Amino acid sequence: MENFDINQIGIKNGKIFGLPFEYETSKIIIQPVPWEVTVSYQSGTAKGPKAILEASPQLDFFDFLLPNAWEKGIFMLPIHKETYKLNKFLREQVEDYLLKLENNEENVSNNYEELIHQINKECKLLNNQIEQQALKILGDDKIPGLLGGDHSTSLGNIKAIVQKYPEVTVLQIDAHADLRPAYEGFTYSHASIMYNVLQETALKKLVQVGIRDFCHQEYELIESDQRIKTFYDKKLKELYFHGKPWASSVLEILKNLGHEVYISLDIDGLEPYCCPDTGTPVPGGFSFDEITFLIDAIVKAGKKIVGFDLVEVAPNKKNPINEIVGARLLYKLCVACIASENHKPKIVKKKNSSEKTNSEELNN
């Protein structure tokens, strides 16, 4: 710290954002998970953690929310090479299966039953490892972040958070509802992350923002499950086109969040120009500024962000906008956690029947 100049040009020292911290001296601990075995369209998100790590030193650290947030320490755990190797091996195996599914060939699932079973097993093991690491981070009085990989990697981190904070609200910023019971035979598909969260945890509230690509089954679940509140992209845009400011819509979103909030940010929640190489881009979505405004508003409302994940960033060597946007959102999430670390729940004082309000006193 003594020799670290916050104003210097970014130096690649192998650490996230080029910051000089270790695990012991950091408040935010990020798990990188290079995994995308079940992605159904474009691959590349398994390379996201490494690409964001390499792009991150280019950031400057001043943030109006908390200018010196970086001093609390941000540290990213090493990227597990074995996890990436296993991901690559399984991904190569599954591509032929997915191609035959798309071509509607007969008995595809039966012919690949052993592979599907293996992938479901490996995904479950990985999520258990992530959960145990997140529980350790929480036990060390630190804040767990996760950097994917595809969205399926978030499950273990969220499971640990719900154990620590039973009243937490999960805020999902996403183009997709991710509420399929399973997808293409995979229990732990990227398209099933929030369904699995609702099934495998005691989560009481899921708030979805920006959803614009979903199936009938997912819509029916949203309408029938009182734990889910969804702000569809189409509805938000209709209000905006009729003159309702984004700030007013954000206030409505805030009303649905509890005091403790976990943010699950799928990069495809943004407009595709911000993340053109993400696995399943969808027209529509938010600008970078709209998302950071929402994150800042959560903190300014007095809520406490207790953890997060950022997923589905896929790099492109010819156009580094993917990892640049990803690195900046990652830092914003870290700042928001630190800025809200000491926020306490607002105590609503019940009015004593013998007490009179100002209006009652005036009327008397």
Sequence and secondary structure as in RCSB ss.txt:
>XXXX:A:sequence
MENFDINQIGIKNGKIFGLPFEYETSKIIIQPVPWEVTVSYQSGTAKGPKAILEASPQLDFFDFLLPNAWEKGIF
MLPIHKETYKLNKFLREQVEDYLLKLENNEENVSNNYEELIHQINKECKLLNNQIEQQALKILGDDKIPGLLGGD
HSTSLGNIKAIVQKYPEVTVLQIDAHADLRPAYEGFTYSHASIMYNVLQETALKKLVQVGIRDFCHQEYELIESD
QRIKTFYDKKLKELYFHGKPWASSVLEILKNLGHEVYISLDIDGLEPYCCPDTGTPVPGGFSFDEITFLIDAIVK
AGKKIVGFDLVEVAPNKKNPINEIVGARLLYKLCVACIASENHKPKIVKKKNSSEKTNSEELNN
>XXXX:A:secstr
 TT  TTS     SSGGG    STT SEEEEEE   TT SS   GGGHHHHHHHHGGG     TT TTGGGG EE
E    HHHHHHHHHHHHHHHHHHHHHHTT TTHHHHTHHHHHHHHHHHHHHHHHHHHHHHHHHHTT EEEEEESS
GGGGHHHHHHHHHH TT EEEEE SB    S BTTBTT GGGHHHHHHHHS   EEEEEEE B  HHHHHHHHH 
TTEEEEEHHHHHHHHHTT  HHHHHHHHHHT  SEEEEEEEGGGB GGGSTTSSS  S  B HHHHHHHHHHHHH
TT EEEEEEEE     TT THHHHHHHHHHHHHHHHHHHTTT          TT   HHHHHH 
